[in-house]
Amino acid sequence: MVLGKNELAQCIKEGKIAFTPGLDEFQLQPNSIDLRIGASFYIPESWHLTDRGREAFDPDYLVKSMNKEHLKLVKIKPGQFFEILPGESVLVSSLEKVELNSGELMAVLYPRSSMVRRGFIIQGGVVDVMYKGHLVIPVMNASNHNLKLFVGERAYQLLFHKIDSELTSESALKHGVASAKYADATAFNLEARTDSDEEIEYIKKGDIEGLKSKFKVGLN
């Protein structure tokens, strides 16, 4: 079940969904809520300076640091813009901190169509039950010219779904065998966080059978 404007307004009134800063009238849509662009941008870095000189980061994450991203945080102010170069990808924080305070609600993030028409590719994603924190969204300039993003632009939309079976807080915050990686994320600590070291070691060794055996899902 997707929540419409009336259900969304009621959930916000009851505190089941919360936003900081609070919503304005531009953001509440017929069946979704628009989110605004924050002031924190993360730029992938391709090299660093070591005792050997300027050295490129090794992209072979399976061998060295699977899932590790080398990112530089750039903070701008309201009224300023962040210019993305053709073909460049960055991570952008949401202006709002999102709080899902009900065990029966989750959301899916989509780009606004107006952003796509301008030439942006915006990666959507799932906002899990009981999530609390800012969102980090990959944004790519797919055009052949520079594109500007302004702090406060409405760029994303959240569709809220009601799930059939309500989850407890403990269950909702358990992702696989580990705690949720981005729970309570702020706009200033949205850098990548690696998956479980134990899972990565099984994958690096090619022992998928051992991984499946040790962490078999018990449904009884």
C-alpha positions as CSV (number, residue, x, y, z in Angstrom):
1,M,0.0,0.0,0.0
2,V,1.4,3.4,-1.1
3,L,0.4,6.3,1.2
4,G,-1.4,9.2,-0.4
5,K,-1.3,12.9,0.7
6,N,-4.0,12.4,3.4
7,E,-2.3,9.3,4.9
8,L,1.1,11.1,4.8
9,A,-0.2,14.1,6.6
10,Q,-1.8,11.9,9.3
11,C,1.4,10.0,9.8
12,I,3.4,13.2,10.2
13,K,0.8,14.5,12.6
14,E,1.0,11.3,14.7
15,G,4.8,11.4,14.6
16,K,5.1,8.1,12.6
17,I,7.1,10.1,10.0
18,A,9.3,13.1,10.9
19,F,11.5,15.5,9.0
20,T,14.1,18.0,10.3
21,P,13.8,20.7,9.2
22,G,10.1,20.3,8.9
23,L,8.3,20.2,5.6
24,D,6.9,23.1,3.6
25,E,3.8,23.1,1.4
26,F,5.9,22.7,-1.8
27,Q,7.1,19.2,-0.6
28,L,3.8,17.4,0.1
29,Q,2.7,15.8,-3.1
30,P,-0.4,13.7,-4.0
31,N,1.4,10.4,-3.2
32,S,4.9,11.3,-2.2
33,I,7.1,13.8,-0.3
34,D,9.8,15.8,-2.1
35,L,13.2,16.1,-0.4
36,R,15.6,19.0,-0.8
37,I,19.3,19.0,-1.6
38,G,21.5,19.5,1.4
39,A,24.8,21.4,1.7
40,S,27.1,18.4,1.9
41,F,28.7,17.0,-1.2
42,Y,31.1,14.1,-1.4
43,I,33.6,14.0,-4.3
44,P,35.3,10.6,-5.1
45,E,39.1,11.0,-5.0
46,S,41.2,9.0,-7.5
47,W,44.6,9.4,-5.9
48,H,46.5,10.3,-2.8
49,L,50.0,11.4,-1.8
50,T,52.1,8.7,-0.2
51,D,55.8,8.4,0.8
52,R,56.3,6.9,-2.7
53,G,54.6,10.0,-4.4
54,R,51.3,10.6,-6.1
55,E,49.6,7.2,-6.1
56,A,46.3,6.2,-7.7
57,F,43.8,4.4,-5.5
58,D,43.6,0.7,-6.3
59,P,40.1,-0.1,-7.6
60,D,40.6,-3.8,-7.0
61,Y,38.5,-3.7,-3.8
62,L,38.2,-7.5,-3.5
63,V,42.0,-7.6,-3.0
64,K,42.4,-4.6,-0.8
65,S,39.4,-2.8,0.6
66,M,36.1,-4.0,-0.8
67,N,33.4,-1.3,-0.7
68,K,35.8,1.3,0.5
69,E,35.3,4.7,-1.2
70,H,37.7,7.6,-1.0
71,L,35.6,10.7,-0.7
72,K,36.2,14.3,0.1
73,L,33.5,16.3,1.9
74,V,32.7,19.7,0.4
75,K,30.3,21.9,2.4
76,I,28.6,24.9,0.8
77,K,26.0,27.4,2.1
78,P,22.4,28.3,1.1
79,G,22.5,30.6,-1.9
80,Q,25.6,28.8,-3.3
81,F,25.6,26.1,-5.9
82,F,27.7,23.0,-6.6
83,E,28.7,22.5,-10.2
84,I,29.0,19.0,-11.5
85,L,31.2,18.4,-14.5
86,P,30.1,16.2,-17.5
87,G,30.4,12.6,-16.6
88,E,31.2,13.3,-12.9
89,S,29.5,11.5,-10.1
90,V,29.1,12.8,-6.6
91,L,27.3,11.9,-3.4
92,V,24.8,14.4,-2.2
93,S,23.2,14.6,1.3
94,S,19.5,15.3,1.8
95,L,18.7,18.6,3.5
96,E,16.2,16.8,5.7
97,K,16.9,14.2,8.4
98,V,14.3,11.5,7.9
99,E,12.8,9.5,10.7
100,L,10.5,6.5,10.3
101,N,9.2,6.0,13.8
102,S,6.8,3.2,12.9
103,G,7.6,-0.5,12.4
104,E,5.0,-0.7,9.6
105,L,6.4,2.0,7.3
106,M,9.3,2.0,4.7
107,A,10.0,4.3,1.8
108,V,11.5,4.2,-1.7
109,L,13.6,7.1,-3.0
110,Y,13.1,8.2,-6.6
111,P,14.5,11.1,-8.6
112,R,12.1,13.9,-9.6
113,S,11.5,13.9,-13.3
114,S,12.5,17.5,-13.6
115,M,16.0,16.5,-12.5
116,V,16.3,13.8,-15.1
117,R,15.2,16.2,-17.8
118,R,18.0,18.5,-16.9
119,G,20.6,15.7,-17.5
120,F,21.1,14.2,-14.0
121,I,21.1,10.5,-13.3
122,I,20.0,10.1,-9.7
123,Q,20.2,6.7,-8.0
124,G,17.2,5.7,-6.0
125,G,17.1,3.3,-3.1
126,V,15.2,1.8,-0.1
127,V,14.7,3.7,3.2
128,D,14.3,0.9,5.7
129,V,11.7,0.5,8.4
130,M,12.7,2.6,11.5
131,Y,15.5,4.4,9.7
132,K,16.6,7.7,11.2
133,G,19.1,9.9,9.6
134,H,20.0,11.9,6.5
135,L,20.1,10.2,3.1
136,V,23.1,10.1,0.8
137,I,22.2,10.0,-2.9
138,P,24.6,9.3,-5.8
139,V,24.1,11.9,-8.5
140,M,25.8,11.9,-12.0
141,N,25.9,14.5,-14.7
142,A,24.9,12.6,-17.8
143,S,25.0,15.7,-20.1
144,N,27.8,17.2,-22.1
145,H,27.9,20.5,-20.1
146,N,28.3,21.6,-16.5
147,L,25.2,21.3,-14.3
148,K,24.5,23.3,-11.1
149,L,22.8,22.0,-8.0
150,F,21.6,24.6,-5.4
151,V,21.2,23.9,-1.7
152,G,17.4,23.6,-1.1
153,E,16.4,22.4,-4.6
154,R,13.7,19.7,-4.6
155,A,15.5,16.8,-6.3
156,Y,14.2,13.6,-4.8
157,Q,10.8,12.1,-3.9
158,L,10.0,9.5,-1.2
159,L,7.1,7.1,-1.7
160,F,6.0,5.6,1.5
161,H,4.7,2.0,1.8
162,K,2.9,0.3,4.6
163,I,4.1,-3.3,5.1
164,D,1.8,-6.1,6.1
165,S,3.6,-7.2,9.2
166,E,5.0,-4.6,11.6
167,L,8.6,-5.0,12.7
168,T,10.1,-4.4,16.1
169,S,12.8,-1.7,16.4
170,E,15.4,-4.4,17.1
171,S,14.4,-6.5,14.0
172,A,14.2,-3.4,11.8
173,L,17.7,-2.3,12.7
174,K,19.3,-5.7,12.0
175,H,20.5,-5.8,8.4
176,G,21.6,-9.4,7.7
177,V,23.8,-10.3,10.6
178,A,25.0,-6.8,11.4
179,S,23.4,-3.6,12.6
180,A,22.2,-1.0,10.0
181,K,25.3,0.7,8.6
182,Y,23.8,4.1,8.1
183,A,21.5,4.4,11.1
184,D,21.6,7.9,12.6
185,A,23.7,9.2,9.8
186,T,24.2,12.9,9.7
187,A,25.0,15.1,6.7
188,F,28.7,15.1,7.7
189,N,29.4,11.4,8.1
190,L,27.8,9.8,5.1
191,E,31.0,8.3,3.7
192,A,30.9,4.7,2.7
193,R,30.9,2.0,5.4
194,T,32.1,-1.5,4.5
195,D,30.2,-4.7,4.7
196,S,31.0,-7.4,7.3
197,D,34.7,-8.3,7.3
198,E,33.7,-12.0,7.8
199,E,31.5,-11.9,4.8
200,I,34.2,-10.2,2.7
201,E,36.7,-12.9,3.7
202,Y,34.4,-15.7,2.5
203,I,34.0,-14.0,-0.8
204,K,37.7,-13.3,-1.3
205,K,38.4,-17.0,-0.7
206,G,35.6,-18.0,-3.0
207,D,33.9,-20.1,-0.3
208,I,30.3,-19.2,-1.1
209,E,29.2,-22.7,0.1
210,G,30.8,-22.1,3.5
211,L,29.2,-18.6,3.7
212,K,25.8,-20.0,2.9
213,S,26.3,-22.9,5.4
214,K,27.4,-20.8,8.3
215,F,24.8,-18.0,7.9
216,K,21.9,-20.1,6.7
217,V,18.6,-18.4,7.3
218,G,16.5,-20.1,9.9
219,L,12.8,-19.7,9.0
220,N,11.4,-21.9,11.8
